[in-house]
Amino acid sequence: MTTGSSGFRSGADFAVFCSATLTASPSHAACPLELAVYGDAESEAGIDFRPTMDSATVTNSFKMVLDKGLVLDGIVMWTDGVARPHGSLMYKCPTGDVTGDELAACTVWEGVVYSADDKGNIALLPAEGAEAPKSLIFPDLGASLQMSAAYGPDGFSKVPWDVFLLKGCQE
């Protein structure tokens, strides 16, 4: 039997794991997504959401903190056409007027961000103002980060998994 890079033999194995993990997590009082705090059990990585300050295009903003205090900046923008919450994680991006090539060079992960409730039902990440989901799923996050410039002797060393569980709410 072979397993993928995630260690699961099939999507069904992943769904069972998510369901069991989510049911075992402690319940939290309602928390708006823009104040939610998530954590990864395997690497101690964390995600802190921040209000987007009425951005016209960005629907969610967050910071991902990895080991050694390395911080990645994250944003979510909904795509046109088939609407999906497209997330991007950036490392050491230049500020001010930047080109598409400069943004591409500092982007260490991109993809659709999914959420799951305490019953294992998968959905798309909601925009600010909605209640924070019980977990977030960043497909292929670990593999992408391990191939990035942020990983290694001068960066982080513990690769996070793709699933982050709700840990609390900022005040």
Summary of the structure (lengths in Angstrom):
residues: 171
radius of gyration: 15.8
end to end distance: 46.9
largest distance: 49.9
contacts: 499
relative contact order: 0.24
helix: 19%
strand: 33%
